[in-house]
Amino acid sequence: MPEWPKNNDVLGTVNRGNPAESGLCTLCRCDCAGKCETWMSCLKGRHMLYPRDFGYVTAGADNTTHVGVNYNALRIQGYNYGAAGLASNTNANPDNCLFTNVSLETSFGRSKPVRCRIPLMTGALGSTFIAAKYWESFATGCALVGIPIVVGENVVGVDRQSILDGGKITVSPEMDRRIEIYKRYYDGYGAIIVQLNVEDARNGVAEYIIQKYGDDVCIELKWGQGAKNIGGEIEVKSLDYALFLKQRGYLVDPDPELPEVQAAFQAGGIKGFARHSRLGYTDLPSVEAVRQNFMETVDYLRKLGFARISLKTGSYGMEALAMAIKYATEAELDLLTIDGSGGGTGMSPWNMMQTWGVPSILLHSKAYEYAGLLASRGKRVVDMSFAGGFAREDHIFKALALGAPYVKLVCMGRALMIPGFLGANIEGVLKPERREAVNGSWNTLPKTVREIGETPEEIFAGYESLKTKIGAQAMREVPFGAIAAWTLADKLGAGLQQLLAGARKFSVTQIAREDLAAANRETARETGLPFITEVLDESARRILLA
């Protein structure tokens, strides 16, 4: 695996920590003062698509992305004639074939499809304190952009204000807050998806959601994620809270009820507790038993009234991948999210994150292969979303193309959280009275922000376009983190439009595997894509010999 560079002189970006394949630092801090590409894009928007200091520089690619088997070793194909995906009444002349005319709208689902303005969704934002603290920015931003957001596992269980009666949830202020913030700005695009893990199912989360919100909410079964092969974790610093979580039925490590653990905590030797979820399907002995249990669960959720049901799976291996695709297809689910190793998290064991599971590009390549097997037998394969280490517009293109025609969305986790962090920090400085409410981390604007501006209108390139959409009065109520999310989405969307136009595709729904090539032979072998000089080589020879 190549080492990814920490800085990009052409864009004027630099990573504070060690960069991952996505371009994000392996450790992304909410108080970061910049300035990786995603961080900068939250402020400058589509300007970050181009080299800096125009008129003073020339720029050339460094071609460092050809090493190893990874998404950066995929090359996007460009073509020199034709146009696909234009509206039926549009002539394919150069005045109409502008990249700004490329449609990014897509949809997923069966009986009640979800429309999305751009082919993006968030990863699961669950019981981590990061998700809770910045939810207003996350949810508002996603609703305004028109993309789905996922409420992750354990939100109800860790909420000290929630009330359980007979082991079933009757009051959940945090879950209500999360859903209602998104619905406040929802305009028909996107969706809110709520995950179910073992504890959530025991606590009656599905029943609570359907009774209070009906089938407007999509429910998601949780098999795993690409960062870990055990259940979700959070860390708590309070002995009292650790005891509460233990009493709620969670595994808490070390055990806060042990006298020696309490003594070590009081002495300062133990400074925190890890709360863990349970593994699913531990009592099932076979593939067929898993299938039966899964189908029964889906049937139960449908009887409750859920019109939209999805599944999230991790990078377990080929058998589990095949099970997820086959069972989700048989059950006619609306979406299957496949999260490869390299996916991010709020708190997973670090060496587990580094060493377990199937890397994203390998897992996703096999997902395409397995989906094709079902399609060849006449099955309508479940719509998919690929996840696991994505942050840029080229990642979106590559993931959609690698899994075409089955993949409808790309799931981004950490990248879509950065605008929430950054916007909150800026809002906390410019509106000191709001600093605590938005969880701002700064007392003053750092130089990296002041170089861009000192007012919201100067700082956020997307400020005026969002104000045009929602009006000046509503703009005063929108958290800055949502403005940053809008600005980042504008950059990602414009970059994706440019790549699609270069591939002569004027609708994202036209994207195909033929729009990709492998930059090295090993990547070609593992993905099933042709090596780059093999693409249309026969056509080239016919031209030459005609």
Rosetta blueprint (number, residue, H / E / L):
1 M L
2 P L
3 E L
4 W L
5 P L
6 K L
7 N E
8 N E
9 D L
10 V L
11 L L
12 G L
13 T E
14 V E
15 N L
16 R L
17 G L
18 N L
19 P E
20 A L
21 E L
22 S L
23 G L
24 L L
25 C E
26 T L
27 L L
28 C L
29 R L
30 C L
31 D L
32 C L
33 A L
34 G L
35 K L
36 C L
37 E H
38 T H
39 W H
40 M H
41 S H
42 C H
43 L H
44 K H
45 G H
46 R H
47 H H
48 M H
49 L H
50 Y L
51 P L
52 R L
53 D L
54 F L
55 G L
56 Y L
57 V L
58 T L
59 A L
60 G L
61 A L
62 D L
63 N L
64 T L
65 T L
66 H L
67 V L
68 G L
69 V L
70 N L
71 Y H
72 N H
73 A H
74 L E
75 R E
76 I E
77 Q L
78 G L
79 Y L
80 N L
81 Y L
82 G L
83 A L
84 A E
85 G L
86 L L
87 A L
88 S L
89 N L
90 T L
91 N L
92 A L
93 N L
94 P L
95 D L
96 N L
97 C L
98 L L
99 F H
100 T H
101 N H
102 V L
103 S E
104 L L
105 E L
106 T E
107 S E
108 F E
109 G L
110 R L
111 S L
112 K L
113 P L
114 V E
115 R E
116 C E
117 R L
118 I L
119 P L
120 L E
121 M E
122 T E
123 G L
124 A E
125 L E
126 G L
127 S L
128 T L
129 F H
130 I H
131 A H
132 A H
133 K H
134 Y L
135 W H
136 E H
137 S H
138 F H
139 A H
140 T H
141 G H
142 C H
143 A H
144 L H
145 V H
146 G L
147 I L
148 P L
149 I E
150 V E
151 V E
152 G L
153 E L
154 N L
155 V H
156 V H
157 G H
158 V H
159 D L
160 R L
161 Q L
162 S L
163 I E
164 L E
165 D E
166 G L
167 G L
168 K E
169 I E
170 T E
171 V E
172 S L
173 P H
174 E H
175 M H
176 D H
177 R H
178 R H
179 I H
180 E H
181 I H
182 Y H
183 K H
184 R H
185 Y H
186 Y L
187 D L
188 G L
189 Y L
190 G L
191 A L
192 I E
193 I E
194 V E
195 Q E
196 L E
197 N L
198 V H
199 E H
200 D H
201 A H
202 R H
203 N H
204 G L
205 V H
206 A H
207 E H
208 Y H
209 I H
210 I H
211 Q H
212 K H
213 Y H
214 G H
215 D H
216 D H
217 V L
218 C E
219 I E
220 E E
221 L E
222 K E
223 W L
224 G L
225 Q E
226 G L
227 A L
228 K E
229 N L
230 I L
231 G L
232 G L
233 E E
234 I E
235 E E
236 V E
237 K L
238 S L
239 L H
240 D H
241 Y H
242 A H
243 L H
244 F H
245 L H
246 K H
247 Q H
248 R L
249 G L
250 Y L
251 L E
252 V E
253 D E
254 P L
255 D L
256 P L
257 E L
258 L L
259 P H
260 E H
261 V H
262 Q H
263 A H
264 A H
265 F H
266 Q H
267 A H
268 G L
269 G L
270 I L
271 K L
272 G L
273 F E
274 A E
275 R E
276 H E
277 S L
278 R L
279 L L
280 G L
281 Y L
282 T L
283 D L
284 L L
285 P L
286 S L
287 V H
288 E H
289 A H
290 V H
291 R H
292 Q H
293 N H
294 F H
295 M H
296 E H
297 T H
298 V H
299 D H
300 Y H
301 L H
302 R H
303 K H
304 L H
305 G L
306 F L
307 A L
308 R L
309 I E
310 S E
311 L E
312 K E
313 T E
314 G L
315 S L
316 Y L
317 G L
318 M H
319 E H
320 A H
321 L H
322 A H
323 M H
324 A H
325 I H
326 K H
327 Y H
328 A H
329 T H
330 E H
331 A L
332 E L
333 L L
334 D L
335 L E
336 L E
337 T E
338 I E
339 D E
340 G L
341 S E
342 G L
343 G L
344 G L
345 T L
346 G L
347 M L
348 S L
349 P L
350 W H
351 N H
352 M H
353 M H
354 Q H
355 T H
356 W L
357 G L
358 V L
359 P E
360 S H
361 I H
362 L H
363 L H
364 H H
365 S H
366 K H
367 A H
368 Y H
369 E H
370 Y H
371 A H
372 G H
373 L H
374 L H
375 A H
376 S L
377 R L
378 G L
379 K L
380 R L
381 V L
382 V L
383 D L
384 M E
385 S E
386 F E
387 A E
388 G L
389 G L
390 F L
391 A L
392 R L
393 E H
394 D H
395 H H
396 I H
397 F H
398 K H
399 A H
400 L H
401 A H
402 L H
403 G L
404 A L
405 P L
406 Y L
407 V E
408 K E
409 L E
410 V E
411 C E
412 M E
413 G L
414 R H
415 A H
416 L H
417 M L
418 I H
419 P H
420 G H
421 F H
422 L H
423 G H
424 A H
425 N H
426 I H
427 E H
428 G H
429 V H
430 L H
431 K L
432 P H
433 E H
434 R H
435 R H
436 E H
437 A H
438 V H
439 N L
440 G L
441 S L
442 W L
443 N L
444 T L
445 L L
446 P L
447 K H
448 T H
449 V H
450 R H
451 E L
452 I L
453 G L
454 E L
455 T L
456 P H
457 E H
458 E H
459 I H
460 F L
461 A L
462 G L
463 Y H
464 E H
465 S H
466 L H
467 K H
468 T H
469 K H
470 I H
471 G L
472 A H
473 Q H
474 A H
475 M H
476 R L
477 E L
478 V L
479 P L
480 F H
481 G H
482 A H
483 I H
484 A H
485 A H
486 W H
487 T H
488 L H
489 A H
490 D H
491 K H
492 L H
493 G H
494 A H
495 G H
496 L H
497 Q H
498 Q H
499 L H
500 L H
501 A H
502 G H
503 A L
504 R L
505 K E
506 F L
507 S E
508 V H
509 T H
510 Q H
511 I L
512 A L
513 R H
514 E H
515 D H
516 L E
517 A E
518 A E
519 A L
520 N L
521 R H
522 E H
523 T H
524 A H
525 R H
526 E H
527 T H
528 G L
529 L L
530 P L
531 F E
532 I H
533 T H
534 E H
535 V L
536 L L
537 D H
538 E H
539 S H
540 A H
541 R H
542 R H
543 I H
544 L H
545 L H
546 A L
